[in-house]
Amino acid sequence: LYWQPNQFRDDDYNRAALRAVLPYLSNVHVFTWDSKAWYPLADGERMWREYIDIISSSGRDHNLLMEFVVGHSPDQFARDAETLLGWLGK
């Protein structure tokens, strides 16, 4: 299955949900937003580093798919991609 954080739930819920579906996980939608707005991916660094650690613990490869880019901006997409690659050590 594909997973993404639930923007209407708290961090504890999202971590628990990710752990629960980890055996079935194929891909992950990556973004930073809440129920009110979209934000640069870097604003979610603390949580995304935790999610990436959980995802990595599966021992399998997973695709991370970026979406919900602030302003649908190609420049913001490039910054978000750079951020994600940095977190992945690439």
PyRosetta script that sets phi, psi and omega in degrees:
from pyrosetta import init, pose_from_sequence

init()
pose = pose_from_sequence("LYWQPNQFRDDDYNRAALRAVLPYLSNVHVFTWDSKAWYPLADGERMWREYIDIISSSGRDHNLLMEFVVGHSPDQFARDAETLLGWLGK")
pose.set_psi(1, 163.9)
pose.set_omega(1, 173.1)
pose.set_phi(2, -95.4)
pose.set_psi(2, 146.9)
pose.set_omega(2, 178.8)
pose.set_phi(3, -129.8)
pose.set_psi(3, 149.4)
pose.set_omega(3, 169.5)
pose.set_phi(4, -149.2)
pose.set_psi(4, 150.5)
pose.set_omega(4, 177.6)
pose.set_phi(5, -63.4)
pose.set_psi(5, 145.6)
pose.set_omega(5, 177.6)
pose.set_phi(6, -86.4)
pose.set_psi(6, 113.1)
pose.set_omega(6, -175.1)
pose.set_phi(7, -68.3)
pose.set_psi(7, -10.1)
pose.set_omega(7, 179.8)
pose.set_phi(8, -99.6)
pose.set_psi(8, 1.0)
pose.set_omega(8, -178.2)
pose.set_phi(9, -119.3)
pose.set_psi(9, 164.9)
pose.set_omega(9, -177.5)
pose.set_phi(10, -85.4)
pose.set_psi(10, 173.9)
pose.set_omega(10, -176.4)
pose.set_phi(11, -61.1)
pose.set_psi(11, -39.7)
pose.set_omega(11, 179.6)
pose.set_phi(12, -60.6)
pose.set_psi(12, -44.0)
pose.set_omega(12, 178.6)
pose.set_phi(13, -60.8)
pose.set_psi(13, -47.0)
pose.set_omega(13, -176.7)
pose.set_phi(14, -65.6)
pose.set_psi(14, -38.6)
pose.set_omega(14, 175.9)
pose.set_phi(15, -63.3)
pose.set_psi(15, -45.7)
pose.set_omega(15, -179.9)
pose.set_phi(16, -63.4)
pose.set_psi(16, -40.8)
pose.set_omega(16, 179.3)
pose.set_phi(17, -64.1)
pose.set_psi(17, -42.4)
pose.set_omega(17, 179.3)
pose.set_phi(18, -63.3)
pose.set_psi(18, -45.2)
pose.set_omega(18, 178.0)
pose.set_phi(19, -60.7)
pose.set_psi(19, -39.1)
pose.set_omega(19, -177.8)
pose.set_phi(20, -65.7)
pose.set_psi(20, -35.0)
pose.set_omega(20, -177.6)
pose.set_phi(21, -96.5)
pose.set_psi(21, -1.7)
pose.set_omega(21, -174.4)
pose.set_phi(22, -51.9)
pose.set_psi(22, -41.0)
pose.set_omega(22, 179.7)
pose.set_phi(23, -63.2)
pose.set_psi(23, -19.6)
pose.set_omega(23, -176.3)
pose.set_phi(24, -108.0)
pose.set_psi(24, 0.1)
pose.set_omega(24, -171.1)
pose.set_phi(25, -73.0)
pose.set_psi(25, 133.4)
pose.set_omega(25, 170.5)
pose.set_phi(26, -111.9)
pose.set_psi(26, -57.0)
pose.set_omega(26, -174.8)
pose.set_phi(27, -133.1)
pose.set_psi(27, 163.7)
pose.set_omega(27, -175.4)
pose.set_phi(28, -132.8)
pose.set_psi(28, 133.7)
pose.set_omega(28, 173.1)
pose.set_phi(29, -86.8)
pose.set_psi(29, 124.3)
pose.set_omega(29, -174.5)
pose.set_phi(30, -109.4)
pose.set_psi(30, 126.1)
pose.set_omega(30, 178.1)
pose.set_phi(31, -167.9)
pose.set_psi(31, 167.2)
pose.set_omega(31, 171.9)
pose.set_phi(32, -126.9)
pose.set_psi(32, 112.1)
pose.set_omega(32, 175.8)
pose.set_phi(33, -157.6)
pose.set_psi(33, 164.4)
pose.set_omega(33, 171.7)
pose.set_phi(34, -128.2)
pose.set_psi(34, -167.7)
pose.set_omega(34, -176.4)
pose.set_phi(35, -70.4)
pose.set_psi(35, -4.8)
pose.set_omega(35, -176.2)
pose.set_phi(36, -109.9)
pose.set_psi(36, -34.6)
pose.set_omega(36, -171.8)
pose.set_phi(37, -159.1)
pose.set_psi(37, 164.0)
pose.set_omega(37, 171.5)
pose.set_phi(38, -95.5)
pose.set_psi(38, 148.3)
pose.set_omega(38, -178.5)
pose.set_phi(39, -132.9)
pose.set_psi(39, 160.2)
pose.set_omega(39, 172.4)
pose.set_phi(40, -55.9)
pose.set_psi(40, 144.3)
pose.set_omega(40, -178.4)
pose.set_phi(41, -55.1)
pose.set_psi(41, -37.3)
pose.set_omega(41, -178.4)
pose.set_phi(42, -57.0)
pose.set_psi(42, -26.9)
pose.set_omega(42, 179.4)
pose.set_phi(43, -66.1)
pose.set_psi(43, -18.9)
pose.set_omega(43, 179.6)
pose.set_phi(44, -103.2)
pose.set_psi(44, 21.6)
pose.set_omega(44, -173.0)
pose.set_phi(45, -55.1)
pose.set_psi(45, -48.3)
pose.set_omega(45, -177.1)
pose.set_phi(46, -55.7)
pose.set_psi(46, -50.1)
pose.set_omega(46, -177.6)
pose.set_phi(47, -70.4)
pose.set_psi(47, -41.6)
pose.set_omega(47, -177.8)
pose.set_phi(48, -66.5)
pose.set_psi(48, -33.1)
pose.set_omega(48, 175.2)
pose.set_phi(49, -64.1)
pose.set_psi(49, -38.5)
pose.set_omega(49, 176.2)
pose.set_phi(50, -66.5)
pose.set_psi(50, -44.7)
pose.set_omega(50, 178.1)
pose.set_phi(51, -60.2)
pose.set_psi(51, -44.4)
pose.set_omega(51, -179.3)
pose.set_phi(52, -61.8)
pose.set_psi(52, -39.8)
pose.set_omega(52, 176.3)
pose.set_phi(53, -61.2)
pose.set_psi(53, -43.4)
pose.set_omega(53, 178.7)
pose.set_phi(54, -64.1)
pose.set_psi(54, -47.1)
pose.set_omega(54, -179.4)
pose.set_phi(55, -60.2)
pose.set_psi(55, -44.0)
pose.set_omega(55, -179.3)
pose.set_phi(56, -63.3)
pose.set_psi(56, -28.3)
pose.set_omega(56, -177.9)
pose.set_phi(57, -66.5)
pose.set_psi(57, -12.8)
pose.set_omega(57, -179.8)
pose.set_phi(58, -70.7)
pose.set_psi(58, -23.4)
pose.set_omega(58, -177.8)
pose.set_phi(59, 77.4)
pose.set_psi(59, 6.3)
pose.set_omega(59, 179.1)
pose.set_phi(60, -115.6)
pose.set_psi(60, 163.2)
pose.set_omega(60, 175.4)
pose.set_phi(61, -82.0)
pose.set_psi(61, 140.6)
pose.set_omega(61, 177.5)
pose.set_phi(62, -137.2)
pose.set_psi(62, 140.9)
pose.set_omega(62, 174.0)
pose.set_phi(63, -85.7)
pose.set_psi(63, 138.5)
pose.set_omega(63, 175.6)
pose.set_phi(64, -109.0)
pose.set_psi(64, 115.7)
pose.set_omega(64, -173.3)
pose.set_phi(65, -107.0)
pose.set_psi(65, 117.3)
pose.set_omega(65, -179.2)
pose.set_phi(66, -81.0)
pose.set_psi(66, 139.1)
pose.set_omega(66, 175.1)
pose.set_phi(67, -153.9)
pose.set_psi(67, 176.0)
pose.set_omega(67, -179.8)
pose.set_phi(68, 55.4)
pose.set_psi(68, 59.3)
pose.set_omega(68, 179.8)
pose.set_phi(69, -85.4)
pose.set_psi(69, 133.5)
pose.set_omega(69, -178.2)
pose.set_phi(70, -52.1)
pose.set_psi(70, 125.6)
pose.set_omega(70, 176.3)
pose.set_phi(71, 65.7)
pose.set_psi(71, 11.7)
pose.set_omega(71, -175.7)
pose.set_phi(72, 52.7)
pose.set_psi(72, 30.7)
pose.set_omega(72, -172.8)
pose.set_phi(73, -84.3)
pose.set_psi(73, 126.5)
pose.set_omega(73, 174.3)
pose.set_phi(74, -59.9)
pose.set_psi(74, -35.7)
pose.set_omega(74, 178.3)
pose.set_phi(75, -66.2)
pose.set_psi(75, -41.6)
pose.set_omega(75, 177.5)
pose.set_phi(76, -66.8)
pose.set_psi(76, -38.1)
pose.set_omega(76, 176.3)
pose.set_phi(77, -58.2)
pose.set_psi(77, -44.0)
pose.set_omega(77, 179.2)
pose.set_phi(78, -62.8)
pose.set_psi(78, -41.7)
pose.set_omega(78, 178.1)
pose.set_phi(79, -65.0)
pose.set_psi(79, -42.4)
pose.set_omega(79, 179.0)
pose.set_phi(80, -63.8)
pose.set_psi(80, -40.9)
pose.set_omega(80, 178.0)
pose.set_phi(81, -62.6)
pose.set_psi(81, -42.4)
pose.set_omega(81, 177.6)
pose.set_phi(82, -62.2)
pose.set_psi(82, -41.8)
pose.set_omega(82, 177.3)
pose.set_phi(83, -59.7)
pose.set_psi(83, -50.3)
pose.set_omega(83, -178.2)
pose.set_phi(84, -61.5)
pose.set_psi(84, -45.0)
pose.set_omega(84, 178.9)
pose.set_phi(85, -61.5)
pose.set_psi(85, -36.6)
pose.set_omega(85, 176.5)
pose.set_phi(86, -62.9)
pose.set_psi(86, -42.3)
pose.set_omega(86, 178.9)
pose.set_phi(87, -64.3)
pose.set_psi(87, -31.3)
pose.set_omega(87, -178.8)
pose.set_phi(88, -85.9)
pose.set_psi(88, -2.6)
pose.set_omega(88, 179.8)
pose.set_phi(89, 73.9)
pose.set_psi(89, 31.7)
pose.set_omega(89, -178.0)
pose.set_phi(90, -114.2)
pose.dump_pdb("model.pdb")
